[in-house]
């Protein structure tokens, strides 16, 4: 028979691993989206859109990541008016990571492709 303390330890360790894996997934999501934006020329390719779609469907993705990924899927030279509003809200949300706010700003302001200055910001996310 297992001791109650060891069961609690296993539960705590499982919860800690879930939190860490979700944080790692989030970092990977931001890096993936930054990489797609670095190569962007007018709009994401079909395979890049599928990668972004997977981010929107993942339970490990934050709401901000899902919103950014969805806005990137919708890109056609620039973000839609509706997506710009949502991205602007992410930019102002101090509870969202700095990298996510930066990425939201770049996607919101993109015109055909990221500027040279934005590309440097995207490289820093990687």
CNS distance restraints for C-alpha pairs under 8 A (distance, minus, plus):
assign (resid   2 and name CA) (resid   6 and name CA) 6.70 0.50 0.50
assign (resid   2 and name CA) (resid   7 and name CA) 7.09 0.50 0.50
assign (resid   3 and name CA) (resid   7 and name CA) 6.69 0.50 0.50
assign (resid   4 and name CA) (resid   8 and name CA) 6.35 0.50 0.50
assign (resid   5 and name CA) (resid   9 and name CA) 6.15 0.50 0.50
assign (resid   6 and name CA) (resid  10 and name CA) 6.20 0.50 0.50
assign (resid   7 and name CA) (resid  11 and name CA) 6.24 0.50 0.50
assign (resid   8 and name CA) (resid  12 and name CA) 6.01 0.50 0.50
assign (resid   9 and name CA) (resid  13 and name CA) 6.04 0.50 0.50
assign (resid  10 and name CA) (resid  14 and name CA) 6.08 0.50 0.50
assign (resid  11 and name CA) (resid  15 and name CA) 6.20 0.50 0.50
assign (resid  12 and name CA) (resid  16 and name CA) 6.13 0.50 0.50
assign (resid  13 and name CA) (resid  17 and name CA) 6.11 0.50 0.50
assign (resid  14 and name CA) (resid  18 and name CA) 6.22 0.50 0.50
assign (resid  15 and name CA) (resid  19 and name CA) 6.31 0.50 0.50
assign (resid  16 and name CA) (resid  20 and name CA) 6.19 0.50 0.50
assign (resid  17 and name CA) (resid  21 and name CA) 5.97 0.50 0.50
assign (resid  18 and name CA) (resid  22 and name CA) 6.11 0.50 0.50
assign (resid  19 and name CA) (resid  23 and name CA) 6.27 0.50 0.50
assign (resid  20 and name CA) (resid  24 and name CA) 6.19 0.50 0.50
assign (resid  21 and name CA) (resid  25 and name CA) 6.06 0.50 0.50
assign (resid  22 and name CA) (resid  26 and name CA) 6.18 0.50 0.50
assign (resid  22 and name CA) (resid  60 and name CA) 5.14 0.50 0.50
assign (resid  22 and name CA) (resid  61 and name CA) 7.46 0.50 0.50
assign (resid  23 and name CA) (resid  27 and name CA) 6.34 0.50 0.50
assign (resid  24 and name CA) (resid  28 and name CA) 6.18 0.50 0.50
assign (resid  25 and name CA) (resid  29 and name CA) 6.04 0.50 0.50
assign (resid  25 and name CA) (resid  60 and name CA) 6.28 0.50 0.50
assign (resid  25 and name CA) (resid  61 and name CA) 7.01 0.50 0.50
assign (resid  26 and name CA) (resid  30 and name CA) 6.29 0.50 0.50
assign (resid  26 and name CA) (resid  60 and name CA) 7.00 0.50 0.50
assign (resid  26 and name CA) (resid  61 and name CA) 5.89 0.50 0.50
assign (resid  26 and name CA) (resid  62 and name CA) 7.01 0.50 0.50
assign (resid  26 and name CA) (resid  65 and name CA) 7.58 0.50 0.50
assign (resid  27 and name CA) (resid  31 and name CA) 6.21 0.50 0.50
assign (resid  28 and name CA) (resid  32 and name CA) 5.94 0.50 0.50
assign (resid  29 and name CA) (resid  33 and name CA) 6.12 0.50 0.50
assign (resid  29 and name CA) (resid  55 and name CA) 6.80 0.50 0.50
assign (resid  29 and name CA) (resid  61 and name CA) 7.39 0.50 0.50
assign (resid  29 and name CA) (resid  65 and name CA) 7.16 0.50 0.50
assign (resid  30 and name CA) (resid  34 and name CA) 6.01 0.50 0.50
assign (resid  30 and name CA) (resid  65 and name CA) 7.25 0.50 0.50
assign (resid  30 and name CA) (resid  99 and name CA) 7.34 0.50 0.50
assign (resid  30 and name CA) (resid 100 and name CA) 6.76 0.50 0.50
assign (resid  30 and name CA) (resid 103 and name CA) 7.84 0.50 0.50
assign (resid  30 and name CA) (resid 125 and name CA) 7.14 0.50 0.50
assign (resid  30 and name CA) (resid 126 and name CA) 7.88 0.50 0.50
assign (resid  31 and name CA) (resid  35 and name CA) 6.10 0.50 0.50
assign (resid  31 and name CA) (resid 125 and name CA) 6.02 0.50 0.50
assign (resid  31 and name CA) (resid 126 and name CA) 4.92 0.50 0.50
assign (resid  32 and name CA) (resid  36 and name CA) 6.35 0.50 0.50
assign (resid  33 and name CA) (resid  37 and name CA) 6.20 0.50 0.50
assign (resid  33 and name CA) (resid  52 and name CA) 7.42 0.50 0.50
assign (resid  33 and name CA) (resid  69 and name CA) 7.12 0.50 0.50
assign (resid  34 and name CA) (resid  38 and name CA) 6.13 0.50 0.50
assign (resid  34 and name CA) (resid 103 and name CA) 7.00 0.50 0.50
assign (resid  34 and name CA) (resid 122 and name CA) 5.31 0.50 0.50
assign (resid  34 and name CA) (resid 123 and name CA) 7.34 0.50 0.50
assign (resid  34 and name CA) (resid 125 and name CA) 6.62 0.50 0.50
assign (resid  34 and name CA) (resid 126 and name CA) 6.82 0.50 0.50
assign (resid  35 and name CA) (resid  39 and name CA) 6.60 0.50 0.50
assign (resid  35 and name CA) (resid 122 and name CA) 7.38 0.50 0.50
assign (resid  35 and name CA) (resid 123 and name CA) 7.88 0.50 0.50
assign (resid  35 and name CA) (resid 126 and name CA) 7.33 0.50 0.50
assign (resid  36 and name CA) (resid  40 and name CA) 6.06 0.50 0.50
assign (resid  36 and name CA) (resid  44 and name CA) 7.11 0.50 0.50
assign (resid  36 and name CA) (resid  48 and name CA) 6.85 0.50 0.50
assign (resid  37 and name CA) (resid 107 and name CA) 7.89 0.50 0.50
assign (resid  37 and name CA) (resid 113 and name CA) 7.66 0.50 0.50
assign (resid  37 and name CA) (resid 114 and name CA) 7.03 0.50 0.50
assign (resid  37 and name CA) (resid 122 and name CA) 7.54 0.50 0.50
assign (resid  38 and name CA) (resid 114 and name CA) 7.01 0.50 0.50
assign (resid  38 and name CA) (resid 119 and name CA) 5.97 0.50 0.50
assign (resid  38 and name CA) (resid 122 and name CA) 6.65 0.50 0.50
assign (resid  38 and name CA) (resid 123 and name CA) 7.77 0.50 0.50
assign (resid  40 and name CA) (resid  44 and name CA) 6.01 0.50 0.50
assign (resid  40 and name CA) (resid 112 and name CA) 7.70 0.50 0.50
assign (resid  40 and name CA) (resid 113 and name CA) 5.52 0.50 0.50
assign (resid  40 and name CA) (resid 114 and name CA) 7.29 0.50 0.50
assign (resid  41 and name CA) (resid  77 and name CA) 7.83 0.50 0.50
assign (resid  41 and name CA) (resid 112 and name CA) 5.86 0.50 0.50
assign (resid  41 and name CA) (resid 113 and name CA) 5.14 0.50 0.50
assign (resid  42 and name CA) (resid  75 and name CA) 7.51 0.50 0.50
assign (resid  42 and name CA) (resid  76 and name CA) 5.87 0.50 0.50
assign (resid  42 and name CA) (resid  77 and name CA) 4.27 0.50 0.50
assign (resid  42 and name CA) (resid  78 and name CA) 7.45 0.50 0.50
assign (resid  42 and name CA) (resid 111 and name CA) 7.58 0.50 0.50
assign (resid  42 and name CA) (resid 112 and name CA) 4.13 0.50 0.50
assign (resid  42 and name CA) (resid 113 and name CA) 5.88 0.50 0.50
assign (resid  43 and name CA) (resid  72 and name CA) 7.81 0.50 0.50
assign (resid  43 and name CA) (resid  73 and name CA) 7.93 0.50 0.50
assign (resid  43 and name CA) (resid  75 and name CA) 5.37 0.50 0.50
assign (resid  43 and name CA) (resid  76 and name CA) 5.09 0.50 0.50
assign (resid  43 and name CA) (resid  77 and name CA) 5.96 0.50 0.50
assign (resid  43 and name CA) (resid 112 and name CA) 7.30 0.50 0.50
assign (resid  44 and name CA) (resid  48 and name CA) 5.63 0.50 0.50
assign (resid  44 and name CA) (resid  49 and name CA) 5.98 0.50 0.50
assign (resid  44 and name CA) (resid  72 and name CA) 7.26 0.50 0.50
assign (resid  44 and name CA) (resid  73 and name CA) 6.87 0.50 0.50
assign (resid  44 and name CA) (resid  75 and name CA) 7.28 0.50 0.50
assign (resid  45 and name CA) (resid  49 and name CA) 6.10 0.50 0.50
assign (resid  46 and name CA) (resid  50 and name CA) 6.30 0.50 0.50
assign (resid  47 and name CA) (resid  51 and name CA) 6.36 0.50 0.50
assign (resid  48 and name CA) (resid  52 and name CA) 6.20 0.50 0.50
assign (resid  49 and name CA) (resid  53 and name CA) 5.99 0.50 0.50
assign (resid  49 and name CA) (resid  72 and name CA) 7.82 0.50 0.50
assign (resid  49 and name CA) (resid  73 and name CA) 5.45 0.50 0.50
assign (resid  50 and name CA) (resid  54 and name CA) 6.27 0.50 0.50
assign (resid  51 and name CA) (resid  55 and name CA) 6.59 0.50 0.50
assign (resid  52 and name CA) (resid  56 and name CA) 6.47 0.50 0.50
assign (resid  52 and name CA) (resid  69 and name CA) 5.25 0.50 0.50
assign (resid  52 and name CA) (resid  70 and name CA) 7.06 0.50 0.50
assign (resid  52 and name CA) (resid  72 and name CA) 7.50 0.50 0.50
assign (resid  52 and name CA) (resid  73 and name CA) 6.65 0.50 0.50
assign (resid  53 and name CA) (resid  57 and name CA) 6.36 0.50 0.50
assign (resid  53 and name CA) (resid  69 and name CA) 7.12 0.50 0.50
assign (resid  53 and name CA) (resid  70 and name CA) 7.20 0.50 0.50
assign (resid  53 and name CA) (resid  73 and name CA) 7.46 0.50 0.50
assign (resid  54 and name CA) (resid  58 and name CA) 6.11 0.50 0.50
assign (resid  55 and name CA) (resid  61 and name CA) 6.20 0.50 0.50
assign (resid  55 and name CA) (resid  65 and name CA) 7.40 0.50 0.50
assign (resid  55 and name CA) (resid  66 and name CA) 6.25 0.50 0.50
assign (resid  55 and name CA) (resid  69 and name CA) 6.68 0.50 0.50
assign (resid  56 and name CA) (resid  61 and name CA) 6.97 0.50 0.50
assign (resid  56 and name CA) (resid  65 and name CA) 7.46 0.50 0.50
assign (resid  56 and name CA) (resid  66 and name CA) 4.47 0.50 0.50
assign (resid  56 and name CA) (resid  67 and name CA) 7.55 0.50 0.50
assign (resid  56 and name CA) (resid  69 and name CA) 6.36 0.50 0.50
assign (resid  56 and name CA) (resid  70 and name CA) 6.68 0.50 0.50
assign (resid  57 and name CA) (resid  61 and name CA) 7.83 0.50 0.50
assign (resid  57 and name CA) (resid  66 and name CA) 7.79 0.50 0.50
assign (resid  61 and name CA) (resid  65 and name CA) 5.92 0.50 0.50
assign (resid  61 and name CA) (resid  66 and name CA) 6.32 0.50 0.50
assign (resid  62 and name CA) (resid  66 and name CA) 6.24 0.50 0.50
assign (resid  63 and name CA) (resid  67 and name CA) 6.14 0.50 0.50
assign (resid  64 and name CA) (resid  68 and name CA) 6.17 0.50 0.50
assign (resid  64 and name CA) (resid  90 and name CA) 6.52 0.50 0.50
assign (resid  64 and name CA) (resid  96 and name CA) 7.28 0.50 0.50
assign (resid  64 and name CA) (resid 100 and name CA) 7.21 0.50 0.50
assign (resid  65 and name CA) (resid  69 and name CA) 6.00 0.50 0.50
assign (resid  65 and name CA) (resid 100 and name CA) 7.14 0.50 0.50
assign (resid  66 and name CA) (resid  70 and name CA) 6.03 0.50 0.50
assign (resid  67 and name CA) (resid  71 and name CA) 6.17 0.50 0.50
assign (resid  67 and name CA) (resid  83 and name CA) 7.98 0.50 0.50
assign (resid  67 and name CA) (resid  86 and name CA) 7.22 0.50 0.50
assign (resid  67 and name CA) (resid  87 and name CA) 7.35 0.50 0.50
assign (resid  68 and name CA) (resid  72 and name CA) 6.21 0.50 0.50
assign (resid  68 and name CA) (resid  87 and name CA) 6.79 0.50 0.50
assign (resid  68 and name CA) (resid 103 and name CA) 7.68 0.50 0.50
assign (resid  68 and name CA) (resid 104 and name CA) 6.06 0.50 0.50
assign (resid  68 and name CA) (resid 107 and name CA) 7.55 0.50 0.50
assign (resid  69 and name CA) (resid  73 and name CA) 6.27 0.50 0.50
assign (resid  70 and name CA) (resid  74 and name CA) 6.38 0.50 0.50
assign (resid  71 and name CA) (resid  75 and name CA) 6.30 0.50 0.50
assign (resid  71 and name CA) (resid  79 and name CA) 6.41 0.50 0.50
assign (resid  71 and name CA) (resid  80 and name CA) 7.54 0.50 0.50
assign (resid  71 and name CA) (resid  83 and name CA) 5.49 0.50 0.50
assign (resid  71 and name CA) (resid  87 and name CA) 7.94 0.50 0.50
assign (resid  71 and name CA) (resid 107 and name CA) 7.51 0.50 0.50
assign (resid  72 and name CA) (resid  79 and name CA) 7.36 0.50 0.50
assign (resid  72 and name CA) (resid 107 and name CA) 6.94 0.50 0.50
assign (resid  74 and name CA) (resid  79 and name CA) 6.76 0.50 0.50
assign (resid  74 and name CA) (resid  80 and name CA) 7.04 0.50 0.50
assign (resid  75 and name CA) (resid  79 and name CA) 5.00 0.50 0.50
assign (resid  75 and name CA) (resid  80 and name CA) 7.00 0.50 0.50
assign (resid  76 and name CA) (resid 112 and name CA) 7.64 0.50 0.50
assign (resid  77 and name CA) (resid 110 and name CA) 7.46 0.50 0.50
assign (resid  77 and name CA) (resid 111 and name CA) 5.55 0.50 0.50
assign (resid  77 and name CA) (resid 112 and name CA) 4.13 0.50 0.50
assign (resid  77 and name CA) (resid 113 and name CA) 7.31 0.50 0.50
assign (resid  78 and name CA) (resid 107 and name CA) 7.78 0.50 0.50
assign (resid  78 and name CA) (resid 108 and name CA) 7.50 0.50 0.50
assign (resid  78 and name CA) (resid 109 and name CA) 7.33 0.50 0.50
assign (resid  78 and name CA) (resid 110 and name CA) 5.52 0.50 0.50
assign (resid  78 and name CA) (resid 111 and name CA) 5.04 0.50 0.50
assign (resid  78 and name CA) (resid 112 and name CA) 6.15 0.50 0.50
assign (resid  79 and name CA) (resid  83 and name CA) 6.07 0.50 0.50
assign (resid  79 and name CA) (resid  84 and name CA) 6.07 0.50 0.50
assign (resid  79 and name CA) (resid 107 and name CA) 6.76 0.50 0.50
assign (resid  79 and name CA) (resid 108 and name CA) 5.82 0.50 0.50
assign (resid  79 and name CA) (resid 109 and name CA) 7.57 0.50 0.50
assign (resid  79 and name CA) (resid 110 and name CA) 7.18 0.50 0.50
assign (resid  80 and name CA) (resid  84 and name CA) 6.11 0.50 0.50
assign (resid  81 and name CA) (resid  85 and name CA) 6.54 0.50 0.50
assign (resid  82 and name CA) (resid  86 and name CA) 6.64 0.50 0.50
assign (resid  83 and name CA) (resid  87 and name CA) 6.02 0.50 0.50
assign (resid  83 and name CA) (resid 108 and name CA) 7.51 0.50 0.50
assign (resid  84 and name CA) (resid  88 and name CA) 5.95 0.50 0.50
assign (resid  84 and name CA) (resid 108 and name CA) 5.16 0.50 0.50
assign (resid  85 and name CA) (resid  89 and name CA) 6.38 0.50 0.50
assign (resid  86 and name CA) (resid  90 and name CA) 6.53 0.50 0.50
assign (resid  87 and name CA) (resid  91 and name CA) 6.30 0.50 0.50
assign (resid  87 and name CA) (resid 104 and name CA) 5.18 0.50 0.50
assign (resid  87 and name CA) (resid 105 and name CA) 6.75 0.50 0.50
assign (resid  87 and name CA) (resid 107 and name CA) 7.71 0.50 0.50
assign (resid  87 and name CA) (resid 108 and name CA) 6.05 0.50 0.50
assign (resid  88 and name CA) (resid  92 and name CA) 6.51 0.50 0.50
assign (resid  88 and name CA) (resid 104 and name CA) 7.23 0.50 0.50
assign (resid  88 and name CA) (resid 105 and name CA) 7.00 0.50 0.50
assign (resid  88 and name CA) (resid 108 and name CA) 7.21 0.50 0.50
assign (resid  89 and name CA) (resid  93 and name CA) 6.29 0.50 0.50
assign (resid  90 and name CA) (resid  96 and name CA) 7.00 0.50 0.50
assign (resid  90 and name CA) (resid 100 and name CA) 7.78 0.50 0.50
assign (resid  90 and name CA) (resid 101 and name CA) 5.91 0.50 0.50
assign (resid  90 and name CA) (resid 104 and name CA) 6.56 0.50 0.50
assign (resid  91 and name CA) (resid 100 and name CA) 7.90 0.50 0.50
assign (resid  91 and name CA) (resid 101 and name CA) 4.49 0.50 0.50
assign (resid  91 and name CA) (resid 102 and name CA) 7.04 0.50 0.50
assign (resid  91 and name CA) (resid 104 and name CA) 6.15 0.50 0.50
assign (resid  91 and name CA) (resid 105 and name CA) 6.17 0.50 0.50
assign (resid  92 and name CA) (resid 101 and name CA) 7.55 0.50 0.50
assign (resid  93 and name CA) (resid 101 and name CA) 7.70 0.50 0.50
assign (resid  96 and name CA) (resid 100 and name CA) 6.46 0.50 0.50
assign (resid  96 and name CA) (resid 101 and name CA) 6.60 0.50 0.50
assign (resid  97 and name CA) (resid 101 and name CA) 6.31 0.50 0.50
assign (resid  98 and name CA) (resid 102 and name CA) 6.09 0.50 0.50
assign (resid  99 and name CA) (resid 103 and name CA) 6.09 0.50 0.50
assign (resid  99 and name CA) (resid 125 and name CA) 6.12 0.50 0.50
assign (resid 100 and name CA) (resid 104 and name CA) 6.06 0.50 0.50
assign (resid 101 and name CA) (resid 105 and name CA) 6.22 0.50 0.50
assign (resid 102 and name CA) (resid 106 and name CA) 6.29 0.50 0.50
assign (resid 102 and name CA) (resid 121 and name CA) 7.55 0.50 0.50
assign (resid 103 and name CA) (resid 107 and name CA) 6.17 0.50 0.50
assign (resid 103 and name CA) (resid 122 and name CA) 7.26 0.50 0.50
assign (resid 104 and name CA) (resid 108 and name CA) 6.00 0.50 0.50
assign (resid 105 and name CA) (resid 109 and name CA) 6.16 0.50 0.50
assign (resid 106 and name CA) (resid 110 and name CA) 5.84 0.50 0.50
assign (resid 106 and name CA) (resid 114 and name CA) 7.03 0.50 0.50
assign (resid 106 and name CA) (resid 118 and name CA) 6.45 0.50 0.50
assign (resid 110 and name CA) (resid 114 and name CA) 5.44 0.50 0.50
assign (resid 110 and name CA) (resid 115 and name CA) 7.64 0.50 0.50
assign (resid 114 and name CA) (resid 118 and name CA) 5.62 0.50 0.50
assign (resid 114 and name CA) (resid 119 and name CA) 6.08 0.50 0.50
assign (resid 115 and name CA) (resid 119 and name CA) 6.16 0.50 0.50
assign (resid 116 and name CA) (resid 120 and name CA) 6.51 0.50 0.50
assign (resid 117 and name CA) (resid 121 and name CA) 6.62 0.50 0.50
assign (resid 118 and name CA) (resid 122 and name CA) 6.15 0.50 0.50
assign (resid 119 and name CA) (resid 123 and name CA) 6.17 0.50 0.50
assign (resid 120 and name CA) (resid 124 and name CA) 6.43 0.50 0.50
assign (resid 121 and name CA) (resid 125 and name CA) 6.69 0.50 0.50
assign (resid 122 and name CA) (resid 126 and name CA) 6.75 0.50 0.50
